[in-house]
Amino acid sequence: MRKSYVCLFVIIVFLLMTTTSCSESKSENTLPTISIAQDSNYEKTFDDLGLGILFDFNFYLPQADKRVVKLSVEKYENGRKASEPVAQLVYGNSLNEVDEGRLGFGMLNTDSEDMLSVLYSPHVSQIDAMNVSSDRPRASAWYYAFGEEEEIKLTLGEPQLLAAYRETEKSVIKIVDLQDEASVQQMIKDHDLVLLLKLTVKEGEISVD
């Protein structure tokens, strides 16, 4: 059963990577931008096949040859942050002056203790196992951190929250303003499990640390 899940997920990753270019080029912007991919065919594929959860974005990266991108998933259990991200994709110093395409994070439930994850960005993708499953029944919710019509300009060197996933044994899950840091911290305290998808772009050379 697990092998069939893996094979299916590899197919999905192939679909994700077959379309990397966005629509029109932007003007001479020097700041990277990100927005939700509305009516995403990637999300529709996940929904139609019942694969799991997918957050899908349009990503524009000028000066890509001089910048490093880090897409990471932070894990909080019972209010405590894990020492390392449960999933992370780091790349940079592209051969292109501008990279533009789809960026996102997907989670696929399996019949094992691990959940498979995929992180993808223009020209790059990575599959990992995430140990975030629970034996107890929990209510769950997942949200983008900003609206569908918004285009976020990224500040170089500062993490940008893109989306959140959370689980709780409580019967009610309240709506959280993910653009308010105090609300995010309260959400972390109130839930058994929280995953935060964050994106950071900075100037410099790619390194292994």
MOCORSUL-V523406 format. One record per backbone hydrogen bond with DSSP energy under -1.0 kcal/mol. CO is the residue of the C=O (numbers start at 1). NH is the residue of the N-H. E is the energy in kcal/mol with one decimal. If there is no record, write none. Layout:
BEGIN
<<CO | NH | E> <CO | NH | E>>
END
This chain:
BEGIN
<<1 | 5 | -1.8> <2 | 6 | -2.3> <3 | 7 | -2.5> <4 | 8 | -2.3> <5 | 9 | -2.4> <6 | 10 | -2.2> <7 | 11 | -1.7> <8 | 12 | -1.9> <9 | 13 | -2.4> <10 | 14 | -2.1> <11 | 15 | -2.1> <12 | 16 | -2.4> <13 | 17 | -2.0> <27 | 29 | -3.2> <32 | 154 | -2.6> <33 | 60 | -2.6> <34 | 152 | -3.0> <35 | 58 | -3.2> <36 | 38 | -1.2> <40 | 44 | -2.0> <41 | 45 | -2.0> <42 | 46 | -2.0> <43 | 47 | -2.6> <44 | 48 | -3.2> <45 | 49 | -2.1> <46 | 51 | -2.2> <53 | 107 | -2.9> <55 | 105 | -1.9> <56 | 37 | -2.2> <57 | 103 | -1.9> <58 | 35 | -1.9> <59 | 101 | -2.4> <60 | 33 | -2.0> <61 | 99 | -2.3> <63 | 66 | -1.9> <64 | 94 | -1.8> <66 | 204 | -2.2> <67 | 93 | -2.5> <68 | 202 | -2.3> <69 | 91 | -2.2> <70 | 200 | -2.5> <71 | 89 | -2.8> <72 | 198 | -2.9> <73 | 86 | -2.1> <74 | 196 | -2.1> <75 | 82 | -3.1> <76 | 194 | -2.4> <77 | 80 | -2.0> <80 | 77 | -2.5> <87 | 73 | -2.6> <89 | 71 | -2.9> <91 | 69 | -3.4> <97 | 64 | -2.2> <99 | 61 | -3.2> <101 | 59 | -3.3> <103 | 57 | -2.7> <104 | 120 | -2.1> <105 | 55 | -2.8> <106 | 118 | -2.1> <107 | 53 | -1.9> <108 | 116 | -2.0> <115 | 130 | -3.9> <116 | 108 | -2.9> <117 | 128 | -2.2> <118 | 106 | -2.5> <119 | 126 | -2.3> <120 | 104 | -2.5> <121 | 124 | -2.4> <124 | 121 | -2.9> <126 | 119 | -2.3> <128 | 117 | -3.1> <130 | 115 | -3.2> <130 | 132 | -1.6> <139 | 168 | -2.3> <141 | 166 | -2.5> <143 | 164 | -2.5> <147 | 150 | -1.0> <152 | 34 | -1.9> <155 | 158 | -2.1> <160 | 199 | -2.2> <162 | 145 | -2.9> <163 | 197 | -2.5> <164 | 143 | -2.3> <165 | 195 | -3.2> <166 | 141 | -1.9> <167 | 192 | -1.2> <167 | 193 | -1.8> <168 | 139 | -2.8> <176 | 178 | -1.1> <177 | 180 | -1.6> <180 | 184 | -2.0> <181 | 185 | -2.4> <182 | 186 | -1.9> <183 | 187 | -2.2> <184 | 188 | -2.0> <185 | 189 | -1.7> <186 | 190 | -2.1> <187 | 191 | -1.1> <192 | 78 | -1.9> <193 | 167 | -2.7> <194 | 76 | -2.6> <195 | 165 | -2.5> <196 | 74 | -2.5> <197 | 162 | -3.3> <197 | 163 | -1.2> <198 | 72 | -2.5> <199 | 160 | -2.7> <200 | 70 | -2.7> <201 | 157 | -3.4> <202 | 68 | -3.0>>
END
